[in-house]
């Protein structure tokens, strides 16, 4: 069976600690029972640039 997929969304300017803690699950020796890929932006982008990048 394939691993389930989820797309958690964080408000860059308001949820930095939560995003950091969640992305911390991506370490190779994590006890999390699922793989995690951190594809989040590393800088705050205006909405039009974010939309263009993720289109």
C-alpha distance matrix in Angstrom:
0.0 3.8 6.6 8.9 12.1 15.6 19.1 21.6 25.1 28.2 31.9 33.0 36.5 35.6 32.3 32.6 32.1 29.0 27.5 28.6 27.1 23.7 23.7 24.8 21.3 20.5 22.5 20.9 21.8 20.6 19.5 17.2 13.6 12.4 13.8 16.8 18.7 22.3 23.5 26.3 29.9 32.1 35.2 36.1 36.4 38.3 36.2 37.3 36.3 32.9 32.2 33.5 31.3 28.1 29.0
3.8 0.0 3.8 6.4 9.0 12.7 15.9 18.6 22.0 25.1 28.7 29.7 33.2 32.6 29.3 29.5 29.4 26.3 24.5 25.7 24.6 21.1 20.8 22.2 18.9 17.8 20.1 18.8 20.2 19.0 18.4 15.8 12.7 10.5 11.1 13.8 15.3 18.8 19.8 22.7 26.2 28.5 31.6 32.6 32.7 34.7 32.7 33.7 32.6 29.2 28.7 29.8 27.6 24.4 25.4
6.6 3.8 0.0 3.8 6.5 9.9 13.2 15.5 19.0 21.9 25.6 26.5 30.0 29.2 25.9 26.0 25.7 22.7 21.0 22.1 20.9 17.4 17.3 18.7 15.3 14.5 17.0 16.2 17.5 15.8 15.3 12.4 9.6 7.0 7.9 10.4 12.4 15.9 17.2 19.9 23.5 25.7 28.8 29.8 30.3 32.4 30.5 31.9 30.7 27.2 27.0 28.4 26.0 22.9 24.4
8.9 6.4 3.8 0.0 3.8 6.8 10.5 12.8 16.3 19.4 23.1 24.5 27.9 26.9 23.7 24.3 24.2 20.9 19.4 21.1 19.9 16.2 16.7 18.6 15.5 15.1 18.2 18.1 19.4 17.1 16.5 13.1 10.8 8.1 9.2 10.6 12.5 15.4 16.5 18.7 22.3 24.7 27.5 28.1 28.5 30.3 28.1 29.6 28.9 25.2 24.8 26.7 24.6 21.3 22.6
12.1 9.0 6.5 3.8 0.0 3.8 7.0 9.8 13.1 16.3 19.9 21.2 24.7 24.0 21.0 21.6 22.0 18.7 16.8 18.9 18.3 14.5 14.6 17.1 14.6 13.9 17.4 17.9 19.7 17.3 17.5 13.9 12.5 9.2 9.1 9.2 10.2 12.6 13.2 15.3 18.8 21.5 24.1 24.5 24.7 26.5 24.4 25.9 25.1 21.4 21.1 23.0 20.9 17.5 19.1
15.6 12.7 9.9 6.8 3.8 0.0 3.8 6.2 9.6 12.9 16.4 18.0 21.4 20.6 17.6 18.6 19.1 15.8 14.0 16.6 16.1 12.3 13.0 15.9 13.8 13.8 17.5 18.8 20.4 17.6 17.9 14.1 13.6 10.6 10.6 9.4 10.2 11.6 12.0 13.3 16.8 19.5 21.8 21.8 22.2 23.8 21.7 23.6 23.0 19.3 19.1 21.4 19.5 16.2 18.0
19.1 15.9 13.2 10.5 7.0 3.8 0.0 3.8 6.3 9.8 13.1 14.7 18.2 17.7 15.0 16.1 17.3 14.2 12.0 14.9 15.2 11.7 12.1 15.5 14.3 14.1 17.9 19.7 21.7 18.9 19.8 16.2 16.4 13.3 12.5 10.2 9.9 10.1 9.8 10.3 13.5 16.5 18.5 18.3 18.5 20.1 18.0 19.9 19.4 15.6 15.6 18.1 16.3 13.1 15.2
21.6 18.6 15.5 12.8 9.8 6.2 3.8 0.0 3.8 6.7 10.3 12.1 15.3 14.3 11.5 12.9 13.8 10.6 8.9 12.2 12.4 9.2 10.4 13.7 13.0 13.6 17.3 19.7 21.3 18.2 19.1 15.6 16.5 14.0 13.5 10.7 10.8 10.0 10.4 9.7 12.9 15.3 17.1 16.7 17.6 19.2 17.4 20.0 19.5 15.8 16.4 19.3 17.5 14.7 17.3
25.1 22.0 19.0 16.3 13.1 9.6 6.3 3.8 0.0 3.8 6.9 9.1 12.2 11.6 9.5 11.2 13.1 10.4 8.6 12.3 13.3 10.9 11.7 15.2 15.4 15.9 19.4 22.2 23.9 20.9 22.1 18.8 20.1 17.5 16.7 13.6 12.9 11.1 10.6 8.8 11.0 13.7 14.7 13.6 14.4 15.7 14.0 16.9 16.6 12.9 13.8 17.0 15.6 13.2 15.9
28.2 25.1 21.9 19.4 16.3 12.9 9.8 6.7 3.8 0.0 3.8 5.8 8.7 7.9 5.8 7.8 10.0 8.0 6.5 10.2 11.7 10.3 11.3 14.5 15.5 16.3 19.5 22.6 24.2 21.3 22.6 19.8 21.6 19.4 18.5 15.1 14.3 11.8 11.6 8.8 10.2 12.0 12.6 11.4 12.9 14.5 13.5 16.9 16.5 13.1 14.8 17.9 16.5 14.9 17.9
31.9 28.7 25.6 23.1 19.9 16.4 13.1 10.3 6.9 3.8 0.0 3.8 5.7 5.4 5.4 7.8 10.7 9.8 8.9 12.1 14.1 13.4 14.2 17.2 18.7 19.5 22.4 25.7 27.3 24.5 26.0 23.3 25.4 23.2 22.1 18.6 17.5 14.6 13.9 10.6 10.7 12.1 11.6 9.4 11.0 12.0 11.5 15.1 15.1 12.2 14.2 17.4 16.5 15.5 18.4
33.0 29.7 26.5 24.5 21.2 18.0 14.7 12.1 9.1 5.8 3.8 0.0 3.8 5.7 5.8 6.1 9.8 10.0 8.3 10.6 13.5 13.4 13.3 16.1 18.2 18.6 21.2 24.6 26.3 23.9 26.0 23.6 25.9 23.7 22.2 18.4 16.9 13.5 12.8 9.0 8.2 8.8 8.0 6.2 8.8 10.8 11.4 14.8 13.9 11.4 14.3 16.9 15.5 15.3 18.5
36.5 33.2 30.0 27.9 24.7 21.4 18.2 15.3 12.2 8.7 5.7 3.8 0.0 3.8 6.2 6.7 10.1 11.2 10.6 12.4 15.1 15.8 16.0 18.3 20.8 21.5 23.7 27.3 28.8 26.4 28.3 26.2 28.8 26.8 25.5 21.7 20.4 16.9 16.4 12.7 11.5 11.2 9.6 7.3 10.1 11.5 12.7 16.3 15.7 13.9 16.8 19.4 18.3 18.5 21.6
35.6 32.6 29.2 26.9 24.0 20.6 17.7 14.3 11.6 7.9 5.4 5.7 3.8 0.0 3.8 6.0 8.4 9.1 9.7 11.8 13.7 14.5 15.6 17.7 19.8 21.2 23.5 27.1 28.2 25.4 26.9 24.8 27.4 25.7 24.9 21.4 20.7 17.5 17.6 14.1 13.8 13.8 12.9 10.9 13.5 14.7 15.2 19.0 18.8 16.5 19.0 21.9 20.9 20.5 23.5
32.3 29.3 25.9 23.7 21.0 17.6 15.0 11.5 9.5 5.8 5.4 5.8 6.2 3.8 0.0 3.8 5.6 5.4 6.1 8.6 10.1 10.7 12.1 14.2 16.1 17.7 20.0 23.6 24.6 21.7 23.2 21.0 23.6 22.1 21.3 17.9 17.6 14.6 15.2 12.0 12.7 12.8 13.0 11.8 14.6 16.4 16.5 20.2 19.6 16.8 19.2 22.2 20.6 19.8 23.0
32.6 29.5 26.0 24.3 21.6 18.6 16.1 12.9 11.2 7.8 7.8 6.1 6.7 6.0 3.8 0.0 3.8 5.6 5.1 6.0 8.6 9.9 10.4 12.1 14.7 15.9 17.8 21.6 22.6 20.1 22.1 20.3 23.3 21.7 20.6 17.0 16.4 13.1 14.0 10.8 11.2 10.3 11.0 10.8 14.2 16.6 17.4 20.8 19.6 17.0 19.9 22.3 20.3 19.9 23.4
32.1 29.4 25.7 24.2 22.0 19.1 17.3 13.8 13.1 10.0 10.7 9.8 10.1 8.4 5.6 3.8 0.0 3.8 5.5 5.1 6.1 8.6 9.9 10.5 13.1 15.1 16.6 20.3 20.8 18.2 19.8 18.4 21.6 20.7 20.0 16.7 16.9 14.1 15.9 13.3 14.3 13.2 14.4 14.6 18.0 20.5 21.1 24.5 23.3 20.6 23.3 25.8 23.6 22.9 26.5
29.0 26.3 22.7 20.9 18.7 15.8 14.2 10.6 10.4 8.0 9.8 10.0 11.2 9.1 5.4 5.6 3.8 0.0 3.8 5.4 5.2 6.1 8.5 9.8 11.4 13.7 15.9 19.4 19.9 16.8 18.0 16.0 18.9 17.9 17.6 14.4 15.0 12.7 14.6 12.4 14.2 14.1 15.6 15.6 18.5 20.7 20.7 24.1 23.1 20.0 22.2 25.0 22.9 21.6 25.0
27.5 24.5 21.0 19.4 16.8 14.0 12.0 8.9 8.6 6.5 8.9 8.3 10.6 9.7 6.1 5.1 5.5 3.8 0.0 3.8 5.5 5.2 6.0 8.4 10.3 11.5 14.0 17.6 18.7 16.0 17.7 15.6 18.3 16.6 15.6 12.0 11.9 9.2 10.9 8.6 10.7 10.8 12.8 13.3 15.9 18.5 18.6 21.7 20.3 17.1 19.5 21.9 19.6 18.4 21.9
28.6 25.7 22.1 21.1 18.9 16.6 14.9 12.2 12.3 10.2 12.1 10.6 12.4 11.8 8.6 6.0 5.1 5.4 3.8 0.0 3.8 5.5 5.2 6.0 9.0 10.3 11.9 15.6 16.6 14.3 16.5 15.1 18.3 17.0 15.7 12.3 12.3 9.5 12.0 10.1 11.8 10.8 13.3 14.5 17.6 20.6 21.2 24.1 22.3 19.4 22.1 24.2 21.4 20.6 24.3
27.1 24.6 20.9 19.9 18.3 16.1 15.2 12.4 13.3 11.7 14.1 13.5 15.1 13.7 10.1 8.6 6.1 5.2 5.5 3.8 0.0 3.8 5.5 5.0 7.1 9.7 11.2 14.7 14.9 12.1 13.7 12.4 15.8 15.1 14.6 11.8 12.9 11.1 14.1 12.8 15.1 14.5 17.0 18.0 21.0 23.8 24.0 27.1 25.5 22.4 24.7 27.0 24.3 23.1 26.6
23.7 21.1 17.4 16.2 14.5 12.3 11.7 9.2 10.9 10.3 13.4 13.4 15.8 14.5 10.7 9.9 8.6 6.1 5.2 5.5 3.8 0.0 3.8 5.3 5.6 7.9 10.5 13.7 14.4 11.3 12.7 10.5 13.3 12.1 11.6 8.6 10.0 8.8 11.8 11.1 14.1 14.4 17.1 18.0 20.4 23.2 22.8 25.7 24.2 20.8 22.8 25.1 22.4 20.7 24.1
23.7 20.8 17.3 16.7 14.6 13.0 12.1 10.4 11.7 11.3 14.2 13.3 16.0 15.6 12.1 10.4 9.9 8.5 6.0 5.2 5.5 3.8 0.0 3.8 5.2 5.6 8.2 11.6 13.1 10.7 13.1 11.3 14.1 12.3 10.6 7.2 7.5 5.7 9.2 9.0 11.9 11.9 15.2 16.8 19.1 22.2 22.2 24.7 22.7 19.5 21.7 23.5 20.5 19.1 22.6
24.8 22.2 18.7 18.6 17.1 15.9 15.5 13.7 15.2 14.5 17.2 16.1 18.3 17.7 14.2 12.1 10.5 9.8 8.4 6.0 5.0 5.3 3.8 0.0 3.8 5.3 6.2 9.9 10.6 8.3 11.0 10.2 13.6 12.7 11.4 8.8 10.0 8.9 12.5 12.5 15.1 14.3 17.6 19.5 22.2 25.4 25.6 28.2 26.1 23.0 25.3 27.1 23.9 22.8 26.3
21.3 18.9 15.3 15.5 14.6 13.8 14.3 13.0 15.4 15.5 18.7 18.2 20.8 19.8 16.1 14.7 13.1 11.4 10.3 9.0 7.1 5.6 5.2 3.8 0.0 3.8 5.6 8.4 8.8 5.8 8.0 6.5 9.8 9.0 8.2 6.5 9.0 9.3 13.1 13.8 16.9 16.9 20.3 22.0 24.3 27.3 27.1 29.5 27.6 24.3 26.2 28.0 24.9 23.2 26.5
20.5 17.8 14.5 15.1 13.9 13.8 14.1 13.6 15.9 16.3 19.5 18.6 21.5 21.2 17.7 15.9 15.1 13.7 11.5 10.3 9.7 7.9 5.6 5.3 3.8 0.0 3.8 6.3 8.4 6.7 9.7 8.4 10.8 9.1 6.7 4.8 6.3 7.2 10.9 12.5 15.6 15.7 19.3 21.4 23.4 26.6 26.4 28.4 26.2 23.0 24.9 26.2 22.9 21.4 24.6
22.5 20.1 17.0 18.2 17.4 17.5 17.9 17.3 19.4 19.5 22.4 21.2 23.7 23.5 20.0 17.8 16.6 15.9 14.0 11.9 11.2 10.5 8.2 6.2 5.6 3.8 0.0 3.8 5.6 5.4 9.1 9.4 12.1 11.2 9.2 8.3 9.6 10.3 13.9 15.3 18.0 17.4 21.1 23.6 25.8 29.2 29.4 31.4 28.9 26.0 28.0 29.2 25.7 24.5 27.8
20.9 18.8 16.2 18.1 17.9 18.8 19.7 19.7 22.2 22.6 25.7 24.6 27.3 27.1 23.6 21.6 20.3 19.4 17.6 15.6 14.7 13.7 11.6 9.9 8.4 6.3 3.8 0.0 3.8 5.6 8.9 9.8 11.5 10.9 8.9 9.5 11.0 12.7 16.0 18.1 20.8 20.5 24.2 26.8 28.8 32.2 32.2 33.9 31.4 28.5 30.3 31.2 27.6 26.3 29.4
21.8 20.2 17.5 19.4 19.7 20.4 21.7 21.3 23.9 24.2 27.3 26.3 28.8 28.2 24.6 22.6 20.8 19.9 18.7 16.6 14.9 14.4 13.1 10.6 8.8 8.4 5.6 3.8 0.0 3.8 6.5 8.7 10.8 11.5 10.7 11.7 13.9 15.4 19.0 20.7 23.5 23.0 26.7 29.1 31.4 34.7 34.7 36.8 34.4 31.3 33.2 34.3 30.9 29.5 32.6
20.6 19.0 15.8 17.1 17.3 17.6 18.9 18.2 20.9 21.3 24.5 23.9 26.4 25.4 21.7 20.1 18.2 16.8 16.0 14.3 12.1 11.3 10.7 8.3 5.8 6.7 5.4 5.6 3.8 0.0 3.8 5.4 8.3 9.1 9.0 9.6 12.4 13.8 17.6 18.9 22.0 21.8 25.3 27.3 29.6 32.8 32.6 34.9 32.8 29.5 31.3 32.8 29.5 27.9 31.0
19.5 18.4 15.3 16.5 17.5 17.9 19.8 19.1 22.1 22.6 26.0 26.0 28.3 26.9 23.2 22.1 19.8 18.0 17.7 16.5 13.7 12.7 13.1 11.0 8.0 9.7 9.1 8.9 6.5 3.8 0.0 3.8 6.3 8.6 10.0 11.4 14.8 16.5 20.1 21.4 24.7 24.8 28.2 29.9 32.2 35.1 34.7 37.0 35.3 31.8 33.3 35.1 32.0 30.0 33.0
17.2 15.8 12.4 13.1 13.9 14.1 16.2 15.6 18.8 19.8 23.3 23.6 26.2 24.8 21.0 20.3 18.4 16.0 15.6 15.1 12.4 10.5 11.3 10.2 6.5 8.4 9.4 9.8 8.7 5.4 3.8 0.0 3.8 5.5 7.4 8.6 12.3 14.2 17.7 19.0 22.5 23.0 26.4 27.8 29.8 32.6 31.8 34.1 32.6 29.0 30.3 32.2 29.3 27.0 29.8
13.6 12.7 9.6 10.8 12.5 13.6 16.4 16.5 20.1 21.6 25.4 25.9 28.8 27.4 23.6 23.3 21.6 18.9 18.3 18.3 15.8 13.3 14.1 13.6 9.8 10.8 12.1 11.5 10.8 8.3 6.3 3.8 0.0 3.8 7.1 9.6 13.3 15.9 19.0 20.8 24.4 25.4 28.7 30.1 31.7 34.3 33.2 35.3 33.9 30.3 31.1 33.0 30.2 27.6 30.0
12.4 10.5 7.0 8.1 9.2 10.6 13.3 14.0 17.5 19.4 23.2 23.7 26.8 25.7 22.1 21.7 20.7 17.9 16.6 17.0 15.1 12.1 12.3 12.7 9.0 9.1 11.2 10.9 11.5 9.1 8.6 5.5 3.8 0.0 3.8 6.5 10.1 13.0 15.7 17.8 21.5 22.8 26.1 27.4 28.8 31.3 30.1 32.0 30.6 27.0 27.7 29.4 26.6 24.0 26.4
13.8 11.1 7.9 9.2 9.1 10.6 12.5 13.5 16.7 18.5 22.1 22.2 25.5 24.9 21.3 20.6 20.0 17.6 15.6 15.7 14.6 11.6 10.6 11.4 8.2 6.7 9.2 8.9 10.7 9.0 10.0 7.4 7.1 3.8 0.0 3.8 6.8 10.1 12.7 15.3 18.9 20.1 23.6 25.2 26.4 29.2 28.2 29.9 28.1 24.7 25.6 26.9 23.9 21.5 24.1
16.8 13.8 10.4 10.6 9.2 9.4 10.2 10.7 13.6 15.1 18.6 18.4 21.7 21.4 17.9 17.0 16.7 14.4 12.0 12.3 11.8 8.6 7.2 8.8 6.5 4.8 8.3 9.5 11.7 9.6 11.4 8.6 9.6 6.5 3.8 0.0 3.8 6.5 9.4 11.6 15.2 16.4 19.8 21.4 22.8 25.6 24.8 26.6 24.8 21.3 22.5 24.0 21.0 18.8 21.7
18.7 15.3 12.4 12.5 10.2 10.2 9.9 10.8 12.9 14.3 17.5 16.9 20.4 20.7 17.6 16.4 16.9 15.0 11.9 12.3 12.9 10.0 7.5 10.0 9.0 6.3 9.6 11.0 13.9 12.4 14.8 12.3 13.3 10.1 6.8 3.8 0.0 3.8 6.0 8.9 12.3 13.7 17.2 19.0 20.0 23.0 22.3 23.8 21.7 18.4 19.7 20.9 17.6 15.7 18.7
22.3 18.8 15.9 15.4 12.6 11.6 10.1 10.0 11.1 11.8 14.6 13.5 16.9 17.5 14.6 13.1 14.1 12.7 9.2 9.5 11.1 8.8 5.7 8.9 9.3 7.2 10.3 12.7 15.4 13.8 16.5 14.2 15.9 13.0 10.1 6.5 3.8 0.0 3.8 5.6 8.9 10.1 13.5 15.4 16.8 19.9 19.6 21.4 19.1 15.9 17.8 19.1 15.8 14.4 17.8
23.5 19.8 17.2 16.5 13.2 12.0 9.8 10.4 10.6 11.6 13.9 12.8 16.4 17.6 15.2 14.0 15.9 14.6 10.9 12.0 14.1 11.8 9.2 12.5 13.1 10.9 13.9 16.0 19.0 17.6 20.1 17.7 19.0 15.7 12.7 9.4 6.0 3.8 0.0 3.8 6.7 8.9 11.9 13.6 14.2 17.2 16.7 18.1 15.7 12.6 14.3 15.4 12.0 10.7 14.2
26.3 22.7 19.9 18.7 15.3 13.3 10.3 9.7 8.8 8.8 10.6 9.0 12.7 14.1 12.0 10.8 13.3 12.4 8.6 10.1 12.8 11.1 9.0 12.5 13.8 12.5 15.3 18.1 20.7 18.9 21.4 19.0 20.8 17.8 15.3 11.6 8.9 5.6 3.8 0.0 3.8 6.3 8.9 10.1 11.2 14.3 14.1 16.1 13.9 10.7 13.1 14.6 11.6 10.7 14.5
29.9 26.2 23.5 22.3 18.8 16.8 13.5 12.9 11.0 10.2 10.7 8.2 11.5 13.8 12.7 11.2 14.3 14.2 10.7 11.8 15.1 14.1 11.9 15.1 16.9 15.6 18.0 20.8 23.5 22.0 24.7 22.5 24.4 21.5 18.9 15.2 12.3 8.9 6.7 3.8 0.0 3.8 5.5 7.1 8.0 11.5 12.1 13.9 11.2 8.7 11.8 12.9 10.0 10.4 14.1
32.1 28.5 25.7 24.7 21.5 19.5 16.5 15.3 13.7 12.0 12.1 8.8 11.2 13.8 12.8 10.3 13.2 14.1 10.8 10.8 14.5 14.4 11.9 14.3 16.9 15.7 17.4 20.5 23.0 21.8 24.8 23.0 25.4 22.8 20.1 16.4 13.7 10.1 8.9 6.3 3.8 0.0 3.8 7.0 9.2 12.9 14.5 16.3 13.5 11.6 15.1 15.9 13.0 13.9 17.7
35.2 31.6 28.8 27.5 24.1 21.8 18.5 17.1 14.7 12.6 11.6 8.0 9.6 12.9 13.0 11.0 14.4 15.6 12.8 13.3 17.0 17.1 15.2 17.6 20.3 19.3 21.1 24.2 26.7 25.3 28.2 26.4 28.7 26.1 23.6 19.8 17.2 13.5 11.9 8.9 5.5 3.8 0.0 3.8 6.3 10.0 12.2 14.1 11.4 10.3 14.1 14.9 12.7 14.2 17.7
36.1 32.6 29.8 28.1 24.5 21.8 18.3 16.7 13.6 11.4 9.4 6.2 7.3 10.9 11.8 10.8 14.6 15.6 13.3 14.5 18.0 18.0 16.8 19.5 22.0 21.4 23.6 26.8 29.1 27.3 29.9 27.8 30.1 27.4 25.2 21.4 19.0 15.4 13.6 10.1 7.1 7.0 3.8 0.0 3.8 6.9 9.3 11.8 9.9 8.8 12.5 13.9 12.6 13.9 17.1
36.4 32.7 30.3 28.5 24.7 22.2 18.5 17.6 14.4 12.9 11.0 8.8 10.1 13.5 14.6 14.2 18.0 18.5 15.9 17.6 21.0 20.4 19.1 22.2 24.3 23.4 25.8 28.8 31.4 29.6 32.2 29.8 31.7 28.8 26.4 22.8 20.0 16.8 14.2 11.2 8.0 9.2 6.3 3.8 0.0 3.8 6.3 8.1 6.2 5.8 9.4 10.6 9.8 11.6 14.3
38.3 34.7 32.4 30.3 26.5 23.8 20.1 19.2 15.7 14.5 12.0 10.8 11.5 14.7 16.4 16.6 20.5 20.7 18.5 20.6 23.8 23.2 22.2 25.4 27.3 26.6 29.2 32.2 34.7 32.8 35.1 32.6 34.3 31.3 29.2 25.6 23.0 19.9 17.2 14.3 11.5 12.9 10.0 6.9 3.8 0.0 3.8 5.6 5.5 6.3 8.7 10.2 10.8 12.5 14.4
36.2 32.7 30.5 28.1 24.4 21.7 18.0 17.4 14.0 13.5 11.5 11.4 12.7 15.2 16.5 17.4 21.1 20.7 18.6 21.2 24.0 22.8 22.2 25.6 27.1 26.4 29.4 32.2 34.7 32.6 34.7 31.8 33.2 30.1 28.2 24.8 22.3 19.6 16.7 14.1 12.1 14.5 12.2 9.3 6.3 3.8 0.0 3.8 5.5 5.1 6.1 8.6 9.9 10.6 11.9
37.3 33.7 31.9 29.6 25.9 23.6 19.9 20.0 16.9 16.9 15.1 14.8 16.3 19.0 20.2 20.8 24.5 24.1 21.7 24.1 27.1 25.7 24.7 28.2 29.5 28.4 31.4 33.9 36.8 34.9 37.0 34.1 35.3 32.0 29.9 26.6 23.8 21.4 18.1 16.1 13.9 16.3 14.1 11.8 8.1 5.6 3.8 0.0 3.8 5.5 5.2 6.2 8.6 10.0 10.5
36.3 32.6 30.7 28.9 25.1 23.0 19.4 19.5 16.6 16.5 15.1 13.9 15.7 18.8 19.6 19.6 23.3 23.1 20.3 22.3 25.5 24.2 22.7 26.1 27.6 26.2 28.9 31.4 34.4 32.8 35.3 32.6 33.9 30.6 28.1 24.8 21.7 19.1 15.7 13.9 11.2 13.5 11.4 9.9 6.2 5.5 5.5 3.8 0.0 3.8 5.4 5.1 6.1 8.6 10.0
32.9 29.2 27.2 25.2 21.4 19.3 15.6 15.8 12.9 13.1 12.2 11.4 13.9 16.5 16.8 17.0 20.6 20.0 17.1 19.4 22.4 20.8 19.5 23.0 24.3 23.0 26.0 28.5 31.3 29.5 31.8 29.0 30.3 27.0 24.7 21.3 18.4 15.9 12.6 10.7 8.7 11.6 10.3 8.8 5.8 6.3 5.1 5.5 3.8 0.0 3.8 5.5 5.2 6.2 8.5
32.2 28.7 27.0 24.8 21.1 19.1 15.6 16.4 13.8 14.8 14.2 14.3 16.8 19.0 19.2 19.9 23.3 22.2 19.5 22.1 24.7 22.8 21.7 25.3 26.2 24.9 28.0 30.3 33.2 31.3 33.3 30.3 31.1 27.7 25.6 22.5 19.7 17.8 14.3 13.1 11.8 15.1 14.1 12.5 9.4 8.7 6.1 5.2 5.4 3.8 0.0 3.8 5.5 5.2 5.9
33.5 29.8 28.4 26.7 23.0 21.4 18.1 19.3 17.0 17.9 17.4 16.9 19.4 21.9 22.2 22.3 25.8 25.0 21.9 24.2 27.0 25.1 23.5 27.1 28.0 26.2 29.2 31.2 34.3 32.8 35.1 32.2 33.0 29.4 26.9 24.0 20.9 19.1 15.4 14.6 12.9 15.9 14.9 13.9 10.6 10.2 8.6 6.2 5.1 5.5 3.8 0.0 3.8 5.5 5.3
31.3 27.6 26.0 24.6 20.9 19.5 16.3 17.5 15.6 16.5 16.5 15.5 18.3 20.9 20.6 20.3 23.6 22.9 19.6 21.4 24.3 22.4 20.5 23.9 24.9 22.9 25.7 27.6 30.9 29.5 32.0 29.3 30.2 26.6 23.9 21.0 17.6 15.8 12.0 11.6 10.0 13.0 12.7 12.6 9.8 10.8 9.9 8.6 6.1 5.2 5.5 3.8 0.0 3.8 5.8
28.1 24.4 22.9 21.3 17.5 16.2 13.1 14.7 13.2 14.9 15.5 15.3 18.5 20.5 19.8 19.9 22.9 21.6 18.4 20.6 23.1 20.7 19.1 22.8 23.2 21.4 24.5 26.3 29.5 27.9 30.0 27.0 27.6 24.0 21.5 18.8 15.7 14.4 10.7 10.7 10.4 13.9 14.2 13.9 11.6 12.5 10.6 10.0 8.6 6.2 5.2 5.5 3.8 0.0 3.8
29.0 25.4 24.4 22.6 19.1 18.0 15.2 17.3 15.9 17.9 18.4 18.5 21.6 23.5 23.0 23.4 26.5 25.0 21.9 24.3 26.6 24.1 22.6 26.3 26.5 24.6 27.8 29.4 32.6 31.0 33.0 29.8 30.0 26.4 24.1 21.7 18.7 17.8 14.2 14.5 14.1 17.7 17.7 17.1 14.3 14.4 11.9 10.5 10.0 8.5 5.9 5.3 5.8 3.8 0.0
